[in-house]
Amino acid sequence: MKDVKRAFREKIVQTGLHMIETGLTVGTWGNISIRDPETDYMYISPSGMEYISIEPEHVVVLDLDTNHVDGEYEPSVEKHMHAAVYRKRRDVNAVVHTHPIYSSAFGVVEMELPAISEDFAQVVGDCVTVALPYELPGTPELGRVAAAALERRNAVLLPRHGALSVGPTMEWALKVCRVLEKNAQIFLLARTLGTPVLFQPEEIETMQSFLKEHYGKRNSNLLTGSQLGERDVNRTRP
């Protein structure tokens, strides 16, 4: 099919390897997708396959109603959750669902995670909420609850399940994954020492504005689009 792009399939493969290498998930758990803004097709990782075994032809292409477009393999069971996010957030082109340790702990106790580090405030938001009520994995209900709880932030916690991170690009979504897990670990360590001091709303707004308008702009303009973020996801197979 001419509208199906191999580059998106390859990005899914490389992102899966990156998730395993960096400990964002284990085994076959978690899932990845990319939305092609030109066609609105969603490229999603296959169900139940080890990330080190996934090849581009295993990636499945669906429309945003989860109808099959291309690919012979079974898509991730969380296809409804990915599609729900893309339908609600037109600024999002990449979704990564992980099973990290520290941020998942907040979901277990159904506790939102506030911003206590500058990078979290900038790339995630003022906090990450928990998608309630609890819904079973792989159901359309989980998709609706997760997309609603996400609001305009870039991550949401899935109770007793994991985390969902989003971004305009896969590189950005992966950055959100890493910053979310780091912030969760810092918060838990800080609680053992005392009471974490939170940012004021105006401080978060200022940091987000700086990131959007100024941070790294000149350097980014000196790089070609193909150079940006390549080292984050372009990995060779072990």
Backbone as numpy.savetxt, mean C-alpha at the origin, in Angstrom:
# Nx Ny Nz CAx CAy CAz Cx Cy Cz
-4.07 -9.01 -25.75 -4.92 -7.82 -25.75 -4.03 -6.57 -25.75
-4.26 -5.68 -26.69 -3.33 -4.56 -26.89 -3.33 -3.56 -25.74
-4.46 -3.46 -25.00 -4.52 -2.51 -23.90 -3.85 -3.00 -22.64
-3.47 -4.27 -22.60 -2.80 -4.83 -21.44 -1.30 -4.59 -21.55
-0.71 -4.03 -20.52 0.69 -3.60 -20.57 1.57 -4.52 -19.72
2.59 -5.09 -20.32 3.48 -6.01 -19.62 4.25 -5.29 -18.51
4.53 -4.02 -18.70 5.31 -3.29 -17.69 4.63 -3.31 -16.33
3.31 -3.23 -16.31 2.59 -3.27 -15.05 2.70 -4.65 -14.41
2.65 -5.68 -15.22 2.80 -7.03 -14.69 4.20 -7.22 -14.09
5.20 -6.70 -14.76 6.56 -6.82 -14.24 6.73 -6.04 -12.94
6.06 -4.92 -12.83 6.14 -4.13 -11.59 5.55 -4.91 -10.42
4.47 -5.63 -10.65 3.88 -6.46 -9.60 4.88 -7.52 -9.14
5.54 -8.17 -10.08 6.53 -9.20 -9.75 7.64 -8.62 -8.90
8.21 -7.50 -9.32 9.32 -6.89 -8.60 8.90 -6.40 -7.22
7.69 -5.90 -7.10 7.20 -5.42 -5.80 7.04 -6.57 -4.82
6.56 -7.71 -5.30 6.43 -8.89 -4.44 7.77 -9.34 -3.88
8.79 -9.34 -4.72 10.13 -9.69 -4.26 10.63 -8.70 -3.22
10.35 -7.44 -3.45 10.77 -6.40 -2.51 10.09 -6.58 -1.16
8.81 -6.94 -1.15 8.08 -7.15 0.09 8.69 -8.27 0.92
9.07 -9.35 0.25 9.68 -10.48 0.95 11.07 -10.09 1.48
11.86 -9.43 0.65 13.23 -9.06 1.03 13.26 -8.11 2.22
12.26 -7.24 2.31 12.26 -6.23 3.37 11.39 -6.62 4.56
10.82 -7.81 4.54 10.07 -8.30 5.69 8.69 -7.69 5.86
8.14 -7.11 4.80 6.81 -6.52 4.89 5.72 -7.58 4.95
6.04 -8.79 4.52 5.08 -9.88 4.60 5.85 -11.19 4.58
5.15 -12.29 4.78 5.79 -13.61 4.75 4.96 -14.55 3.89
5.62 -15.58 3.36 4.91 -16.61 2.60 4.15 -16.04 1.42
2.91 -16.44 1.30 2.06 -16.00 0.19 1.10 -14.89 0.62
1.21 -14.45 1.87 0.24 -13.49 2.37 0.52 -12.08 1.85
-0.54 -11.28 1.87 -0.46 -9.94 1.30 -0.77 -9.99 -0.19
-0.99 -8.84 -0.78 -1.29 -8.75 -2.20 -0.98 -7.36 -2.72
-0.83 -7.26 -4.04 -0.35 -6.04 -4.68 -1.18 -5.76 -5.91
-1.44 -4.49 -6.18 -2.11 -4.15 -7.44 -1.67 -2.79 -7.94
-1.85 -2.60 -9.23 -1.60 -1.32 -9.90 -2.80 -1.00 -10.77
-3.22 0.26 -10.75 -4.29 0.70 -11.66 -3.68 1.47 -12.82
-4.04 1.07 -14.03 -3.62 1.80 -15.22 -4.59 2.95 -15.41
-4.16 4.20 -15.23 -5.09 5.34 -15.34 -5.64 5.54 -16.75
-4.99 4.95 -17.74 -5.48 5.10 -19.12 -6.67 4.20 -19.42
-6.68 3.02 -18.83 -7.74 2.05 -19.12 -8.63 1.73 -17.92
-8.17 2.10 -16.73 -8.83 1.75 -15.47 -8.74 0.25 -15.19
-7.87 -0.44 -15.87 -7.64 -1.85 -15.56 -6.78 -1.97 -14.31
-7.07 -3.00 -13.53 -6.32 -3.28 -12.31 -5.48 -4.54 -12.52
-4.18 -4.41 -12.31 -3.24 -5.53 -12.41 -3.00 -6.01 -10.98
-3.31 -7.26 -10.70 -3.25 -7.74 -9.32 -2.51 -9.06 -9.22
-1.83 -9.25 -8.10 -1.05 -10.48 -7.89 -1.98 -11.69 -7.83
-1.46 -12.87 -8.21 -2.28 -14.07 -8.20 -2.50 -14.60 -6.78
-3.50 -15.43 -6.62 -3.84 -15.98 -5.32 -2.95 -17.17 -4.95
-2.45 -17.16 -3.71 -1.78 -18.33 -3.14 -0.46 -18.72 -3.75
0.25 -17.80 -4.40 1.54 -18.12 -5.00 2.66 -17.44 -4.23
3.76 -18.17 -4.03 4.95 -17.59 -3.41 5.47 -16.45 -4.28
5.84 -15.35 -3.65 6.28 -14.19 -4.41 7.53 -14.48 -5.24
8.39 -15.34 -4.76 9.61 -15.65 -5.51 9.30 -16.51 -6.74
8.08 -17.01 -6.84 7.70 -17.86 -7.97 6.85 -17.14 -9.01
6.38 -15.95 -8.68 5.47 -15.24 -9.57 6.21 -14.69 -10.78
5.66 -14.94 -11.96 6.15 -14.40 -13.22 5.11 -13.42 -13.77
5.51 -12.55 -14.71 4.55 -11.59 -15.26 3.26 -12.21 -15.78
3.35 -13.40 -16.38 2.14 -14.02 -16.93 1.18 -14.51 -15.86
1.63 -14.56 -14.60 0.76 -14.98 -13.51 -0.13 -13.83 -13.02
0.25 -12.61 -13.32 -0.50 -11.43 -12.88 -1.81 -11.36 -13.65
-2.88 -11.06 -12.93 -4.23 -11.06 -13.51 -4.70 -9.62 -13.72
-5.42 -9.39 -14.81 -5.94 -8.07 -15.13 -7.46 -8.10 -14.99
-7.99 -7.16 -14.21 -9.42 -7.05 -13.97 -9.87 -5.61 -14.22
-11.17 -5.42 -14.43 -11.68 -4.05 -14.41 -12.06 -3.73 -12.97
-12.54 -2.51 -12.71 -12.78 -2.10 -11.34 -14.08 -2.64 -10.76
-14.80 -3.43 -11.55 -15.92 -4.21 -11.03 -15.50 -5.65 -10.79
-14.19 -5.90 -10.86 -13.53 -7.21 -10.67 -13.90 -8.21 -11.76
-14.35 -7.72 -12.92 -14.56 -8.61 -14.05 -13.22 -8.95 -14.70
-13.08 -10.18 -15.15 -11.84 -10.64 -15.76 -11.58 -9.96 -17.09
-10.34 -9.48 -17.28 -9.93 -8.86 -18.54 -8.88 -9.72 -19.24
-7.87 -10.16 -18.48 -6.79 -10.92 -19.08 -6.06 -11.73 -18.01
-5.52 -12.87 -18.43 -4.75 -13.72 -17.53 -5.48 -15.02 -17.22
-4.71 -16.10 -17.11 -5.29 -17.42 -16.89 -5.36 -17.81 -15.41
-4.69 -17.06 -14.56 -4.58 -17.47 -13.16 -5.66 -16.80 -12.30
-5.85 -17.37 -11.11 -6.84 -16.84 -10.17 -6.28 -15.59 -9.50
-7.02 -14.49 -9.50 -6.52 -13.26 -8.85 -6.57 -13.37 -7.34
-5.88 -12.50 -6.67 -5.90 -12.44 -5.21 -7.32 -12.41 -4.69
-7.54 -13.08 -3.57 -8.86 -13.08 -2.97 -9.27 -11.69 -2.51
-8.29 -10.79 -2.34 -8.61 -9.43 -1.90 -8.86 -8.48 -3.06
-9.24 -9.01 -4.20 -9.52 -8.17 -5.37 -10.61 -7.14 -5.07
-11.58 -7.51 -4.25 -12.66 -6.57 -3.94 -12.14 -5.36 -3.16
-11.20 -5.60 -2.24 -10.65 -4.50 -1.46 -9.85 -3.55 -2.34
-9.02 -4.08 -3.21 -8.23 -3.24 -4.11 -9.15 -2.42 -5.02
-10.13 -3.07 -5.61 -11.04 -2.38 -6.53 -11.84 -1.30 -5.81
-12.25 -1.57 -4.57 -13.02 -0.58 -3.81 -12.21 0.68 -3.56
-10.91 0.51 -3.28 -10.05 1.67 -3.06 -9.92 2.48 -4.34
-9.69 1.82 -5.47 -9.55 2.55 -6.74 -10.82 3.28 -7.13
-11.96 2.69 -6.84 -13.23 3.35 -7.18 -13.45 4.59 -6.32
-13.01 4.53 -5.07 -13.24 5.65 -4.15 -12.17 6.72 -4.24
-10.93 6.31 -4.52 -9.80 7.24 -4.54 -9.18 7.29 -5.92
-9.58 8.26 -6.72 -9.08 8.35 -8.09 -7.64 8.85 -8.15
-7.11 9.31 -7.03 -5.70 9.72 -6.98 -4.77 8.55 -6.73
-5.31 7.38 -6.45 -4.52 6.20 -6.11 -4.32 5.32 -7.33
-3.07 4.94 -7.60 -2.75 4.04 -8.71 -2.01 2.78 -8.26
-1.79 2.65 -6.95 -1.11 1.46 -6.44 -1.62 1.15 -5.04
-1.87 -0.14 -4.78 -2.35 -0.59 -3.48 -1.49 -1.77 -3.04
-1.00 -1.73 -1.80 -0.19 -2.82 -1.26 -0.78 -3.25 0.07
-1.14 -4.52 0.16 -1.65 -5.08 1.41 -0.58 -5.97 2.01
-0.18 -5.66 3.26 0.90 -6.39 3.92 0.43 -6.95 5.25
1.26 -7.84 5.81 1.01 -8.41 7.13 2.20 -8.10 8.04
2.44 -6.82 8.33 3.60 -6.43 9.14 3.35 -6.70 10.62
4.41 -6.74 11.40 4.29 -7.12 12.81 3.77 -5.98 13.67
4.49 -4.86 13.70 4.18 -3.81 14.66 2.88 -3.08 14.37
2.66 -2.71 13.13 1.40 -2.01 12.83 0.20 -2.94 12.94
0.40 -4.25 12.69 -0.70 -5.20 12.85 -1.14 -5.29 14.30
-0.19 -5.06 15.22 -0.53 -5.12 16.64 -1.60 -4.09 17.00
-1.54 -2.92 16.36 -2.55 -1.90 16.62 -3.93 -2.35 16.13
-3.94 -3.06 15.02 -5.20 -3.59 14.52 -5.80 -4.65 15.43
-4.93 -5.41 16.09 -5.41 -6.47 16.99 -6.18 -5.88 18.17
-5.70 -4.74 18.68 -6.39 -4.10 19.81 -7.34 -3.00 19.34
-7.50 -2.88 18.02 -8.41 -1.89 17.41 -8.10 -0.48 17.90
-6.81 -0.13 17.81 -6.33 1.17 18.26 -5.72 1.93 17.10
-6.16 3.16 16.88 -5.57 3.93 15.79 -4.15 4.32 16.14
-3.35 4.50 15.08 -1.93 4.83 15.24 -1.72 6.29 14.88
-1.36 7.14 15.85 -1.16 8.56 15.55 0.21 8.82 14.93
0.32 9.96 14.28 1.60 10.38 13.71 2.52 10.86 14.82
3.65 10.17 14.98 4.64 10.62 15.97 6.01 10.80 15.33
6.09 10.63 14.03 7.34 10.89 13.31 7.03 11.77 12.11
8.00 12.58 11.72 7.77 13.55 10.65 7.45 12.87 9.32
8.17 11.78 9.01 7.91 11.13 7.72 6.50 10.55 7.66
6.02 10.02 8.77 4.65 9.50 8.83 3.65 10.62 8.58
3.84 11.75 9.28 2.92 12.87 9.12 2.89 13.35 7.67
4.04 13.29 7.00 4.12 13.79 5.64 3.50 12.85 4.61
3.81 11.56 4.69 3.40 10.66 3.61 2.16 9.83 3.93
1.78 9.75 5.23 0.60 8.96 5.59 -0.55 9.85 6.01
-0.30 10.73 6.98 -1.36 11.61 7.46 -1.27 11.82 8.96
-2.35 12.32 9.54 -2.36 12.62 10.97 -2.43 11.36 11.82
-2.99 10.29 11.26 -3.08 9.03 11.97 -3.49 7.95 10.97
-3.47 6.73 11.42 -4.03 5.62 10.64 -5.12 5.00 11.49
-6.31 4.91 10.94 -7.44 4.38 11.67 -7.59 2.88 11.42
-8.49 2.27 12.15 -8.77 0.85 12.01 -10.08 0.68 11.25
-10.08 -0.19 10.25 -11.26 -0.41 9.42 -12.26 -1.28 10.19
-13.25 -0.64 10.77 -14.27 -1.33 11.56 -15.65 -1.14 10.94
-16.52 -2.14 11.12 -16.36 -3.36 11.91 -15.47 -4.38 11.20
-15.06 -5.39 11.95 -14.27 -6.46 11.36 -15.06 -7.18 10.28
-14.41 -7.41 9.14 -15.02 -8.19 8.05 -14.05 -9.29 7.65
-14.58 -10.38 7.19 -13.76 -11.52 6.82 -12.90 -11.22 5.59
-11.71 -11.81 5.51 -10.84 -11.61 4.34 -11.52 -12.06 3.06
-11.23 -11.35 1.97 -11.70 -11.74 0.66 -13.15 -11.41 0.35
-13.80 -10.67 1.23 -15.21 -10.35 1.01 -15.38 -8.93 0.48
-16.45 -8.70 -0.28 -16.74 -7.33 -0.71 -16.95 -6.39 0.48
-17.45 -6.94 1.58 -17.69 -6.13 2.78 -16.38 -5.56 3.32
-15.32 -6.37 3.31 -14.02 -5.87 3.76 -13.56 -4.73 2.87
-13.78 -4.86 1.58 -13.40 -3.80 0.65 -14.11 -2.49 0.95
-15.41 -2.57 1.21 -16.18 -1.36 1.49 -15.73 -0.71 2.80
-15.51 -1.52 3.83 -15.10 -0.98 5.13 -13.69 -0.37 5.05
-12.78 -1.05 4.37 -11.41 -0.56 4.26 -11.35 0.75 3.47
-12.05 0.82 2.35 -12.04 2.03 1.53 -12.65 3.21 2.28
-13.70 2.94 3.05 -14.34 4.00 3.82 -13.43 4.51 4.93
-12.75 3.60 5.62 -11.86 4.00 6.73 -10.61 4.71 6.23
-10.20 4.41 5.02 -9.01 5.05 4.45 -9.19 6.55 4.32
-10.38 6.96 3.94 -10.68 8.37 3.71 -9.65 8.98 2.78
-9.00 10.11 3.17 -7.99 10.76 2.32 -6.58 10.42 2.76
-6.44 9.50 3.72 -5.12 9.11 4.17 -4.54 8.07 3.23
-3.29 7.69 3.48 -2.61 6.74 2.59 -2.41 5.36 3.20
-3.03 5.10 4.34 -2.95 3.77 4.94 -4.13 3.56 5.87
-4.45 2.29 6.09 -5.50 1.91 7.04 -5.12 0.56 7.63
-5.50 0.34 8.88 -5.24 -0.93 9.55 -6.46 -1.84 9.44
-6.21 -3.11 9.16 -7.28 -4.10 9.07 -7.24 -4.93 10.35
-8.28 -4.88 11.17 -8.22 -5.54 12.47 -7.97 -7.04 12.37
-6.99 -7.49 13.19 -6.63 -8.91 13.25 -6.29 -9.47 11.87
-5.69 -8.62 11.04 -5.43 -9.00 9.65 -4.11 -8.43 9.15
-3.99 -7.11 9.04 -2.78 -6.51 8.49 -2.96 -5.03 8.23
-2.32 -4.55 7.17 -2.36 -3.14 6.83 -2.56 -2.97 5.33
-3.11 -1.84 4.95 -3.32 -1.50 3.54 -2.70 -0.13 3.30
-1.80 -0.05 2.31 -1.12 1.20 1.99 -1.36 1.54 0.52
-1.48 2.83 0.23 -1.80 3.26 -1.13 -0.92 4.44 -1.53
-0.89 4.71 -2.83 -0.15 5.85 -3.32 -0.40 6.10 -4.79
0.04 7.24 -5.31 -0.11 7.53 -6.73 0.78 6.66 -7.60
1.85 6.11 -7.01 2.75 5.19 -7.70 3.06 4.03 -6.78
3.60 2.96 -7.34 3.99 1.83 -6.50 5.12 2.21 -5.55
6.05 3.04 -6.02 7.15 3.47 -5.17 6.61 4.21 -3.94
5.60 5.03 -4.15 5.03 5.79 -3.04 4.28 4.87 -2.08
3.52 3.92 -2.61 2.79 2.98 -1.76 3.74 2.15 -0.90
4.88 1.75 -1.48 5.88 1.01 -0.71 6.51 1.89 0.38
6.71 3.15 0.06 7.23 4.07 1.06 6.26 4.18 2.24
4.98 4.25 1.94 3.97 4.30 2.99 4.03 3.04 3.85
4.19 1.87 3.23 4.31 0.61 3.97 5.44 0.68 4.99
6.60 1.13 4.54 7.78 1.15 5.40 7.64 2.18 6.52
7.12 3.35 6.18 6.98 4.42 7.17 5.91 4.04 8.21
4.84 3.42 7.76 3.79 2.96 8.68 4.37 2.00 9.72
5.12 1.00 9.27 5.67 0.01 10.19 6.71 0.65 11.12
7.51 1.57 10.62 8.51 2.25 11.47 7.83 3.09 12.55
6.78 3.81 12.17 6.06 4.65 13.12 5.41 3.80 14.22
4.87 2.64 13.83 4.26 1.74 14.82 5.29 1.25 15.82
6.47 0.91 15.33 7.53 0.42 16.22 8.00 1.53 17.15
8.17 2.73 16.62 8.59 3.86 17.45 7.56 4.16 18.53
6.28 4.13 18.16 5.22 4.42 19.12 5.25 3.43 20.28
5.37 2.15 19.95 5.37 1.12 20.99 6.59 1.26 21.91
7.76 1.58 21.33 8.95 1.79 22.15 8.81 3.04 23.02
8.23 4.10 22.44 8.06 5.35 23.19 7.12 5.15 24.38
6.11 4.30 24.20 5.16 4.04 25.30 5.83 3.36 26.49
6.90 2.64 26.23 7.62 2.01 27.35 8.43 3.03 28.14
8.71 4.17 27.52 9.50 5.21 28.18 8.63 6.29 28.82
7.46 6.50 28.27 6.59 7.56 28.78 5.40 7.74 27.86
4.91 8.96 27.81 3.74 9.29 26.99 4.20 9.98 25.71
3.96 9.39 24.54 4.37 10.04 23.28 3.72 11.41 23.12
4.50 12.37 22.66 4.00 13.72 22.41 3.62 13.81 20.94
2.37 14.17 20.67 1.86 14.19 19.31 2.03 15.56 18.66
2.00 15.56 17.33 2.06 16.82 16.58 0.74 17.57 16.72
0.82 18.89 16.59 -0.38 19.71 16.46 -0.88 19.64 15.01
-2.18 19.76 14.79 -2.72 19.68 13.42 -2.04 20.63 12.44
-1.73 21.85 12.90 -1.11 22.82 12.00 0.32 22.40 11.64
0.99 21.71 12.53 2.34 21.22 12.23 2.30 20.15 11.14
1.32 19.25 11.22 1.17 18.22 10.19 0.84 18.85 8.85
-0.04 19.83 8.85 -0.41 20.51 7.61 0.80 21.19 6.97
1.63 21.83 7.80 2.83 22.50 7.28 3.81 21.50 6.69
4.01 20.37 7.36 4.94 19.36 6.86 4.45 18.73 5.56
3.16 18.50 5.46 2.60 17.93 4.23 2.73 18.92 3.08
2.53 20.19 3.36 2.66 21.22 2.33 4.11 21.32 1.85
5.05 21.24 2.79 6.46 21.30 2.42 6.84 20.13 1.53
6.38 18.93 1.90 6.69 17.75 1.10 6.14 17.90 -0.32
4.92 18.39 -0.42 4.26 18.50 -1.72 4.86 19.58 -2.60
5.22 20.70 -1.99 5.62 21.87 -2.77 7.12 22.05 -2.93
7.91 21.53 -1.98 9.33 21.88 -1.98 10.30 20.71 -1.90
10.00 19.72 -1.08 10.99 18.70 -0.75 11.47 17.93 -1.98
12.77 18.04 -2.28 13.39 17.28 -3.35 12.95 17.65 -4.76
12.25 18.77 -4.93 11.71 19.10 -6.25 12.81 19.31 -7.28
13.83 20.05 -6.91 14.89 20.34 -7.88 15.60 19.05 -8.29
15.91 18.19 -7.33 16.58 16.93 -7.66 15.71 16.03 -8.52
14.42 16.00 -8.21 13.50 15.17 -8.99 13.45 15.62 -10.44
13.48 16.91 -10.64 13.42 17.45 -12.00 14.68 17.12 -12.80
15.79 16.85 -12.10 17.03 16.52 -12.79 17.12 15.05 -13.17
16.22 14.25 -12.61 16.18 12.82 -12.93 15.11 12.53 -13.96
15.33 11.53 -14.76 14.29 11.10 -15.69 13.27 10.29 -14.94
12.07 10.18 -15.48 11.02 9.41 -14.85 11.39 7.97 -14.64
12.17 7.41 -15.54 12.53 5.99 -15.42 13.53 5.76 -14.30
14.23 6.83 -13.86 15.21 6.67 -12.81 14.59 6.71 -11.42
13.45 7.38 -11.30 12.86 7.58 -10.00 12.39 6.28 -9.39
12.89 5.97 -8.21 12.41 4.82 -7.45 12.82 3.46 -7.98
13.68 3.39 -8.99 14.04 2.09 -9.56 14.66 1.17 -8.52
15.49 1.74 -7.64 16.18 0.90 -6.68 15.23 0.35 -5.62
14.03 0.94 -5.51 13.08 0.45 -4.52 12.46 -0.87 -4.91
12.16 -1.05 -6.19 11.38 -2.22 -6.57 12.04 -3.10 -7.61
13.07 -2.59 -8.29 13.71 -3.41 -9.32 14.76 -4.32 -8.68
14.38 -5.53 -8.45 15.25 -6.47 -7.78 15.41 -7.71 -8.67
16.54 -8.35 -8.56 16.74 -9.62 -9.26 16.25 -10.73 -8.38
15.88 -11.82 -9.00 15.40 -12.97 -8.24 16.55 -13.62 -7.48
16.26 -14.15 -6.27 17.31 -14.81 -5.51 17.76 -16.09 -6.20
